[in-house]
Amino acid sequence: MSNNKMKTMTLNLTDVEMDALESLSKSKELSKTALLRQALRLYQLIEIRLAHGEKLYFENNRKKEKAELLLI
């Protein structure tokens, strides 16, 4: 991000969303901004891979189960 110009935005969250953000921020030891940036990059990567026909799964090795995650 060294060459990228930073921009500011206002983000309105519900209490539940803010609680989730604060909880994840603490558990990952990241600032809220860093966590949101990481989440945005992850979502972008998922969208790119889905656009190329790939699928996203959660796998439980103990139960030998797979569940496909469908995004709308």
N, C-alpha and C positions, 0 to 999 in steps of 0.2 A: 504494500500500500504506500510505499515511499513516494511514488510519483502521482498518486491519486489525490485529487483535491477533495477534502472532507466537506460534507454537507450535513446540515442539522435538520432533524425532523422532530415533530411532536408525536408521541405514541400514546393513545388513550387505551387503557386496559381495564377490564373489570377487576373486582377484588380477587376473584378466583384465578384469573390469568396472572395478576401481579404476584399472588401467593406462589403460583407455580414457578414464575420467573425467579423470585427470590429464593425459593427452595433449591431449584436447580443451580442457581448461581453459587449458593453456599456449598452444595455438595460437590460441585465441579471446581470450586475455588477460582471462579472467574467473575469478572465484573458483569453486570447485567448487559452492558453494551457488547462485551466480548462474547457472551453467551448468545446474544441475538445475532451477531455477525456469524458465529459458528453455525447456528441453526439455519441461517439464510444460505450459507455455502452448501450445507448438507442437503437442504431442500432443492437447491439448484442442481446439484449432482444427481439426485434421485430423478428429477424431472428430465434431465438429459438422457439418463440411462433408460427410463421408461419410454421416451420418445424414440429410442433406437430399438424398441421391441423387447427389452429385458424386463424381467419380473423381480419383485421384491418379496422375500419370504422371511418369516421367523421360523426357526427350527428348534425343537425341543429334543435334544439327543437322548435324554433319559426315557422319554415316552415314544421316541422314534416318530414324532409328528412334525408336519410342516403346515404352516398356514400362510397363504398368500395375502399380502397387504395390498389392498386396492385403494388408490387415491382418486379423488374426484376433483 
